[in-house]
Amino acid sequence: MAIVETERHGQILVVRMNRPDRLNALNGEMRALLAETWTAFRQSKDLEVAIFTGTGRGFCAGEDMKESLAKGAPGGTRPAIEDPFMAGTLEKPVIAAVNGFAMGGGFMLVERTDLRVAVPEAVFEVSEAKRWLLGGYNHGHLANLAYPIAMEMALGFRFTAERFHQLGFVNRLVPAAELLPTAIQMAEHLLSLPPASRVNTVHMMRQMRPEPSPAQKRLATALHEHGDKSDLMESRAAFADKRKPNFKGWLDPQDRYRLPTLDSVK
């Protein structure tokens, strides 16, 4: 059974993550296959719009914690070839059809899409605050959401599909039976546009998305190192063991008061 499945509907490509027993968690094999799939889609002269979805109860649960624990390091393994979808070099539009849980790295996959359809049962979470030394500070900013909502996202609170629809993060909320048909209808609308208009408009809209400044990115890099990094693996071990984590926080307790600043990371 392929863990990344594809099917064609004319000029539309459906890309389906298929590890339902793991809520489509991103292991090394899936990352590599997705990179190959998006590269082939980008290079195709026949395919113009993609729909990205999952099998089972999950769209994607994000990082495969068991794989991280087995290799003794947090985060996923980068594929051998660049993934144009993740790198932002894919010029063609992608529609997310969110069938279930979109957590951590799975949320980031949704975030990279241009249009989103979801079932009411879908659940979204930016999980960095639970797994790293810095929460997902940039996600609410990228989504152009109000500060308290962006803060809520950064601190790892969960969002229902209905709430995300109300906030404007999800375009359509539909029953499961209508998920893929609705995404295909949206794709067909895109295909009805003049090709240059579709490509140019998607490109322009992407350029207008908010982006953290270079100084803010440097500060984020410093904050990713500001704390006891043993907590990274502890968070993953506790998740796998289904227990409460035993976090240490800082090597020196006074470090919590010595935060790097925008001025100090120039």
KEZAZA-91555 format. One line per field, with one value per residue (C-alpha): x, y, z; chain; residue number from 1; residue in three letters. Coordinates in pm, 1 decimal, padded with zeros to 6 digits. Example, Ala and Ser with C-alpha at 12.3 -4.5 7.8 and 13.67 -1.06 7.14 Angstrom:
2
px = 01230.0 | 01367.0
py = -00450.0 | -00106.0
pz = 00780.0 | 00714.0
ronu = A | A
doti = 1 | 2
minu = Ala | Ser
//
This chain:
266
px = 00000.0 | 00149.3 | 00179.5 | 00136.5 | -00137.4 | -00226.4 | -00518.1 | -00590.3 | -00910.3 | -00820.9 | -00580.1 | -00634.5 | -00403.8 | -00524.4 | -00237.5 | -00340.9 | -00128.7 | -00198.8 | -00075.2 | -00415.6 | -00288.5 | -00052.0 | -00290.3 | -00064.5 | 00234.0 | 00531.0 | 00803.6 | 01112.1 | 00958.3 | 00646.2 | 00850.2 | 01060.2 | 00757.8 | 00581.0 | 00890.3 | 00893.6 | 00519.0 | 00526.3 | 00832.4 | 00656.0 | 00342.1 | 00544.9 | 00715.5 | 00398.3 | 00269.2 | -00076.1 | -00153.8 | -00240.5 | -00413.2 | -00357.7 | -00579.1 | -00396.8 | -00576.7 | -00536.2 | -00682.8 | -00878.4 | -00931.8 | -00624.0 | -00515.6 | -00167.3 | -00050.4 | 00283.7 | 00620.1 | 00642.5 | 00737.7 | 00832.4 | 01077.8 | 01228.9 | 01275.2 | 01430.9 | 01691.3 | 01740.5 | 01685.9 | 01380.0 | 01226.1 | 01181.7 | 01450.7 | 01475.5 | 01422.7 | 01716.4 | 01552.2 | 01394.6 | 01018.6 | 00885.4 | 00561.1 | 00746.4 | 01015.5 | 00759.0 | 00880.1 | 00563.7 | 00393.2 | 00071.4 | -00217.1 | -00285.8 | -00619.7 | -00625.5 | -00910.2 | -00875.3 | -01040.9 | -00935.4 | -00656.0 | -00403.2 | -00144.6 | 00206.1 | 00373.5 | 00033.3 | -00096.1 | 00201.8 | 00102.3 | -00244.2 | -00086.4 | 00113.7 | -00196.3 | -00381.0 | -00742.3 | -00884.9 | -01190.3 | -01247.5 | -01493.9 | -01654.1 | -01473.2 | -01126.9 | -00901.6 | -00604.9 | -00306.9 | 00024.4 | 00232.1 | 00576.3 | 00519.4 | 00473.9 | 00779.5 | 01044.1 | 01189.2 | 00986.0 | 00617.5 | 00479.4 | 00518.1 | 00484.8 | 00175.3 | -00095.4 | 00111.5 | 00127.4 | -00249.2 | -00296.0 | -00495.6 | -00549.4 | -00277.6 | -00469.0 | -00564.3 | -00206.0 | -00091.4 | -00342.0 | -00208.9 | 00153.9 | 00090.1 | -00045.7 | -00420.4 | -00642.9 | -00888.2 | -01201.3 | -01267.8 | -01577.3 | -01374.4 | -01109.3 | -01386.7 | -01521.7 | -01171.6 | -01122.1 | -00847.6 | -01074.4 | -01269.2 | -01540.0 | -01681.1 | -01857.1 | -01967.3 | -01715.7 | -01905.2 | -01874.8 | -01510.5 | -01337.8 | -01623.3 | -01612.8 | -01234.7 | -01268.0 | -01532.6 | -01294.0 | -01014.3 | -01241.5 | -01316.4 | -00942.0 | -00906.9 | -01179.6 | -00954.3 | -00703.4 | -00383.6 | -00166.9 | -00428.9 | -00441.0 | -00063.0 | 00004.8 | -00272.4 | -00161.2 | 00196.2 | 00094.2 | -00126.4 | 00154.7 | 00388.0 | 00136.0 | 00125.9 | 00275.0 | 00625.8 | 00839.1 | 01121.3 | 01484.8 | 01551.6 | 01254.9 | 01380.2 | 01723.5 | 01560.0 | 01357.0 | 01678.6 | 01831.6 | 01521.1 | 01528.8 | 01856.9 | 01740.6 | 01661.9 | 01746.6 | 01739.4 | 01686.2 | 01322.7 | 01289.3 | 01329.4 | 01144.2 | 00836.2 | 00845.5 | 00913.1 | 00625.0 | 00395.2 | 00494.1 | 00459.5 | 00128.7 | 00255.3 | 00308.2 | 00645.0 | 00915.6 | 01053.0 | 01369.2 | 01328.0 | 01676.8 | 02028.1 | 02064.5 | 01734.0 | 01837.2 | 01838.3 | 01462.0 | 01530.1 | 01809.2 | 01603.7 | 01773.3 | 01623.9 | 01594.6 | 01887.4 | 02111.2 | 02088.9 | 02202.3
py = 00000.0 | 00331.6 | 00585.1 | 00867.5 | 00807.3 | 01017.3 | 01028.1 | 01247.3 | 01429.3 | 01591.9 | 01874.5 | 01821.7 | 01605.6 | 01465.9 | 01395.1 | 01174.4 | 01092.9 | 00731.8 | 00621.8 | 00612.1 | 00397.8 | 00686.4 | 00971.4 | 01023.6 | 01129.5 | 01249.5 | 00986.4 | 01003.2 | 00788.0 | 01003.1 | 01325.3 | 01182.8 | 01062.9 | 01396.4 | 01578.1 | 01352.0 | 01395.2 | 01775.6 | 01787.9 | 01578.3 | 01793.8 | 02111.2 | 01976.3 | 01832.5 | 02007.0 | 01851.8 | 01913.3 | 02263.9 | 02240.6 | 02003.2 | 01890.8 | 01777.8 | 01543.9 | 01245.4 | 00902.3 | 00815.3 | 01036.6 | 01249.2 | 01492.8 | 01478.4 | 01446.5 | 01610.8 | 01478.4 | 01101.6 | 01096.7 | 00728.4 | 00786.9 | 01085.9 | 00879.5 | 00593.9 | 00822.5 | 01018.8 | 01361.3 | 01587.0 | 01689.2 | 01509.4 | 01400.8 | 01628.4 | 01447.7 | 01407.2 | 01637.9 | 01974.6 | 01969.6 | 02259.5 | 02270.1 | 02325.9 | 02545.0 | 02783.8 | 02730.7 | 02557.2 | 02802.3 | 02602.5 | 02642.3 | 02378.1 | 02325.8 | 02154.6 | 01908.3 | 01865.5 | 01539.2 | 01528.8 | 01618.1 | 01872.0 | 01901.1 | 02048.2 | 01975.1 | 01874.5 | 02222.6 | 02365.6 | 02166.4 | 02325.0 | 02665.3 | 02634.7 | 02573.7 | 02850.3 | 02746.1 | 02522.5 | 02300.9 | 02112.2 | 01878.9 | 02004.8 | 01730.4 | 01855.8 | 01981.5 | 02214.6 | 02278.7 | 02460.1 | 02229.9 | 02393.3 | 02523.7 | 02162.3 | 02019.5 | 02295.5 | 02586.4 | 02841.3 | 02824.4 | 02880.7 | 03256.9 | 03309.5 | 03109.2 | 03348.5 | 03630.9 | 03453.6 | 03399.5 | 03772.3 | 03698.9 | 03931.5 | 03933.8 | 03739.3 | 03471.2 | 03452.1 | 03424.2 | 03143.7 | 02958.9 | 03012.7 | 02869.6 | 02541.0 | 02575.0 | 02363.9 | 02510.7 | 02351.8 | 02370.4 | 02578.9 | 02838.7 | 02851.0 | 02897.1 | 03189.9 | 03338.7 | 03310.9 | 03047.7 | 02788.4 | 02876.4 | 02608.5 | 02383.4 | 02077.6 | 01724.5 | 01446.8 | 01319.3 | 01662.0 | 01727.1 | 01608.0 | 01711.4 | 02064.1 | 02080.9 | 01958.4 | 02225.4 | 02492.0 | 02347.9 | 02351.2 | 02718.2 | 02789.6 | 02601.0 | 02818.3 | 03125.4 | 03232.5 | 03038.6 | 03349.5 | 03510.6 | 03206.2 | 03174.7 | 03547.5 | 03605.5 | 03317.5 | 03445.1 | 03801.8 | 03696.5 | 03489.0 | 03790.9 | 03988.7 | 03746.8 | 03891.7 | 03772.9 | 03808.3 | 04056.4 | 03941.7 | 04073.7 | 03877.1 | 03562.2 | 03609.3 | 03649.6 | 03331.4 | 03142.0 | 03263.1 | 03169.2 | 02818.0 | 02779.0 | 02957.5 | 02678.2 | 02323.6 | 02136.7 | 01803.6 | 01917.0 | 01860.6 | 01484.0 | 01473.2 | 01621.7 | 01351.7 | 01069.2 | 01180.7 | 01194.4 | 00841.9 | 00710.6 | 00891.5 | 01052.9 | 01399.1 | 01542.3 | 01631.2 | 01953.9 | 02123.7 | 02467.0 | 02621.4 | 02498.9 | 02812.1 | 02921.2 | 03284.3 | 03240.5 | 03286.5 | 03653.2 | 03690.2 | 03671.0 | 03765.6 | 04075.3 | 04221.1 | 04449.9 | 04176.0 | 03941.9 | 04185.3
pz = 00000.0 | -00111.5 | 00169.5 | -00082.9 | -00337.9 | -00641.4 | -00878.7 | -01179.2 | -01271.4 | -01602.8 | -01515.8 | -01142.2 | -00931.7 | -00598.2 | -00356.8 | -00064.0 | 00241.9 | 00333.0 | 00677.2 | 00847.6 | 01136.8 | 01231.0 | 01139.3 | 00835.1 | 01047.6 | 00844.2 | 00853.8 | 00631.0 | 00359.7 | 00332.9 | 00321.1 | 00038.4 | -00158.2 | -00116.2 | -00244.0 | -00550.6 | -00605.3 | -00583.9 | -00811.5 | -01074.6 | -01039.9 | -01085.0 | -01396.8 | -01552.9 | -01865.5 | -01818.6 | -01449.4 | -01327.7 | -00986.4 | -00694.1 | -00407.1 | -00092.2 | 00148.3 | 00380.2 | 00448.7 | 00761.7 | 01069.8 | 01010.4 | 00746.4 | 00899.3 | 01260.8 | 01182.3 | 01299.8 | 01345.3 | 01715.8 | 01714.6 | 01430.5 | 01615.9 | 01930.5 | 01733.8 | 01577.8 | 01901.9 | 01747.9 | 01713.5 | 01384.5 | 01056.2 | 00811.3 | 00508.3 | 00176.7 | -00060.8 | -00316.0 | -00244.4 | -00193.6 | -00406.6 | -00207.4 | 00120.4 | -00037.3 | -00183.9 | -00541.7 | -00662.8 | -00899.8 | -00927.9 | -00678.6 | -00414.7 | -00237.9 | 00102.8 | 00163.2 | 00538.6 | 00639.3 | 01005.7 | 01247.9 | 01113.0 | 01389.6 | 01404.7 | 01074.3 | 00940.1 | 01020.0 | 00834.0 | 00525.4 | 00536.4 | 00592.4 | 00269.7 | 00058.1 | -00124.2 | -00057.8 | 00216.3 | 00250.9 | 00576.7 | 00744.0 | 01069.1 | 01264.5 | 01163.5 | 01443.8 | 01396.6 | 01622.7 | 01593.4 | 01814.4 | 01833.4 | 02187.1 | 02301.9 | 02122.5 | 02089.3 | 02287.9 | 02088.4 | 02002.0 | 01653.0 | 01666.1 | 01292.2 | 01198.3 | 01310.9 | 01161.7 | 00825.4 | 00842.4 | 00910.2 | 01226.4 | 01521.0 | 01790.6 | 02061.1 | 01806.8 | 01681.9 | 02044.9 | 02106.3 | 01802.8 | 01905.7 | 02252.4 | 02119.5 | 02174.1 | 01949.7 | 01700.3 | 01557.0 | 01186.0 | 01256.5 | 01446.6 | 01174.8 | 00920.4 | 01122.9 | 01144.3 | 00769.8 | 00777.1 | 00609.4 | 00292.0 | 00300.7 | 00573.5 | 00429.8 | 00531.5 | 00467.8 | 00163.3 | 00001.4 | 00088.5 | -00228.4 | -00463.7 | -00320.3 | -00360.0 | -00719.5 | -00790.0 | -00660.3 | -00874.3 | -01180.6 | -01117.0 | -01115.4 | -01443.0 | -01599.7 | -01560.5 | -01826.4 | -01744.1 | -01705.1 | -01482.0 | -01255.0 | -01225.8 | -01191.9 | -00936.6 | -00714.9 | -00733.0 | -00646.0 | -00357.1 | -00209.5 | -00221.7 | -00015.4 | 00278.0 | 00598.5 | 00678.7 | 00992.9 | 00943.4 | 00912.4 | 01265.1 | 01402.7 | 01230.9 | 01386.8 | 01727.4 | 01669.0 | 01588.3 | 01915.8 | 02113.4 | 01969.2 | 02161.4 | 02477.9 | 02723.1 | 02822.7 | 02492.7 | 02667.0 | 02690.1 | 02315.1 | 02343.8 | 02675.7 | 02510.5 | 02243.4 | 02489.2 | 02711.0 | 02408.1 | 02304.5 | 02661.6 | 02715.8 | 03036.3 | 03176.9 | 03067.9 | 03319.7 | 03174.2 | 03305.5 | 03145.6 | 03164.3 | 03241.8 | 03456.3 | 03618.9 | 03573.5 | 03193.6 | 03192.8 | 03275.9 | 03019.3 | 02702.5 | 02375.2 | 02212.6 | 01864.6 | 01943.4 | 02086.6 | 01785.5 | 01516.5
ronu = A | A | A | A | A | A | A | A | A | A | A | A | A | A | A | A | A | A | A | A | A | A | A | A | A | A | A | A | A | A | A | A | A | A | A | A | A | A | A | A | A | A | A | A | A | A | A | A | A | A | A | A | A | A | A | A | A | A | A | A | A | A | A | A | A | A | A | A | A | A | A | A | A | A | A | A | A | A | A | A | A | A | A | A | A | A | A | A | A | A | A | A | A | A | A | A | A | A | A | A | A | A | A | A | A | A | A | A | A | A | A | A | A | A | A | A | A | A | A | A | A | A | A | A | A | A | A | A | A | A | A | A | A | A | A | A | A | A | A | A | A | A | A | A | A | A | A | A | A | A | A | A | A | A | A | A | A | A | A | A | A | A | A | A | A | A | A | A | A | A | A | A | A | A | A | A | A | A | A | A | A | A | A | A | A | A | A | A | A | A | A | A | A | A | A | A | A | A | A | A | A | A | A | A | A | A | A | A | A | A | A | A | A | A | A | A | A | A | A | A | A | A | A | A | A | A | A | A | A | A | A | A | A | A | A | A | A | A | A | A | A | A | A | A | A | A | A | A | A | A | A | A | A | A | A | A | A | A | A | A | A | A | A | A | A | A
doti = 1 | 2 | 3 | 4 | 5 | 6 | 7 | 8 | 9 | 10 | 11 | 12 | 13 | 14 | 15 | 16 | 17 | 18 | 19 | 20 | 21 | 22 | 23 | 24 | 25 | 26 | 27 | 28 | 29 | 30 | 31 | 32 | 33 | 34 | 35 | 36 | 37 | 38 | 39 | 40 | 41 | 42 | 43 | 44 | 45 | 46 | 47 | 48 | 49 | 50 | 51 | 52 | 53 | 54 | 55 | 56 | 57 | 58 | 59 | 60 | 61 | 62 | 63 | 64 | 65 | 66 | 67 | 68 | 69 | 70 | 71 | 72 | 73 | 74 | 75 | 76 | 77 | 78 | 79 | 80 | 81 | 82 | 83 | 84 | 85 | 86 | 87 | 88 | 89 | 90 | 91 | 92 | 93 | 94 | 95 | 96 | 97 | 98 | 99 | 100 | 101 | 102 | 103 | 104 | 105 | 106 | 107 | 108 | 109 | 110 | 111 | 112 | 113 | 114 | 115 | 116 | 117 | 118 | 119 | 120 | 121 | 122 | 123 | 124 | 125 | 126 | 127 | 128 | 129 | 130 | 131 | 132 | 133 | 134 | 135 | 136 | 137 | 138 | 139 | 140 | 141 | 142 | 143 | 144 | 145 | 146 | 147 | 148 | 149 | 150 | 151 | 152 | 153 | 154 | 155 | 156 | 157 | 158 | 159 | 160 | 161 | 162 | 163 | 164 | 165 | 166 | 167 | 168 | 169 | 170 | 171 | 172 | 173 | 174 | 175 | 176 | 177 | 178 | 179 | 180 | 181 | 182 | 183 | 184 | 185 | 186 | 187 | 188 | 189 | 190 | 191 | 192 | 193 | 194 | 195 | 196 | 197 | 198 | 199 | 200 | 201 | 202 | 203 | 204 | 205 | 206 | 207 | 208 | 209 | 210 | 211 | 212 | 213 | 214 | 215 | 216 | 217 | 218 | 219 | 220 | 221 | 222 | 223 | 224 | 225 | 226 | 227 | 228 | 229 | 230 | 231 | 232 | 233 | 234 | 235 | 236 | 237 | 238 | 239 | 240 | 241 | 242 | 243 | 244 | 245 | 246 | 247 | 248 | 249 | 250 | 251 | 252 | 253 | 254 | 255 | 256 | 257 | 258 | 259 | 260 | 261 | 262 | 263 | 264 | 265 | 266
minu = Met | Ala | Ile | Val | Glu | Thr | Glu | Arg | His | Gly | Gln | Ile | Leu | Val | Val | Arg | Met | Asn | Arg | Pro | Asp | Arg | Leu | Asn | Ala | Leu | Asn | Gly | Glu | Met | Arg | Ala | Leu | Leu | Ala | Glu | Thr | Trp | Thr | Ala | Phe | Arg | Gln | Ser | Lys | Asp | Leu | Glu | Val | Ala | Ile | Phe | Thr | Gly | Thr | Gly | Arg | Gly | Phe | Cys | Ala | Gly | Glu | Asp | Met | Lys | Glu | Ser | Leu | Ala | Lys | Gly | Ala | Pro | Gly | Gly | Thr | Arg | Pro | Ala | Ile | Glu | Asp | Pro | Phe | Met | Ala | Gly | Thr | Leu | Glu | Lys | Pro | Val | Ile | Ala | Ala | Val | Asn | Gly | Phe | Ala | Met | Gly | Gly | Gly | Phe | Met | Leu | Val | Glu | Arg | Thr | Asp | Leu | Arg | Val | Ala | Val | Pro | Glu | Ala | Val | Phe | Glu | Val | Ser | Glu | Ala | Lys | Arg | Trp | Leu | Leu | Gly | Gly | Tyr | Asn | His | Gly | His | Leu | Ala | Asn | Leu | Ala | Tyr | Pro | Ile | Ala | Met | Glu | Met | Ala | Leu | Gly | Phe | Arg | Phe | Thr | Ala | Glu | Arg | Phe | His | Gln | Leu | Gly | Phe | Val | Asn | Arg | Leu | Val | Pro | Ala | Ala | Glu | Leu | Leu | Pro | Thr | Ala | Ile | Gln | Met | Ala | Glu | His | Leu | Leu | Ser | Leu | Pro | Pro | Ala | Ser | Arg | Val | Asn | Thr | Val | His | Met | Met | Arg | Gln | Met | Arg | Pro | Glu | Pro | Ser | Pro | Ala | Gln | Lys | Arg | Leu | Ala | Thr | Ala | Leu | His | Glu | His | Gly | Asp | Lys | Ser | Asp | Leu | Met | Glu | Ser | Arg | Ala | Ala | Phe | Ala | Asp | Lys | Arg | Lys | Pro | Asn | Phe | Lys | Gly | Trp | Leu | Asp | Pro | Gln | Asp | Arg | Tyr | Arg | Leu | Pro | Thr | Leu | Asp | Ser | Val | Lys
//
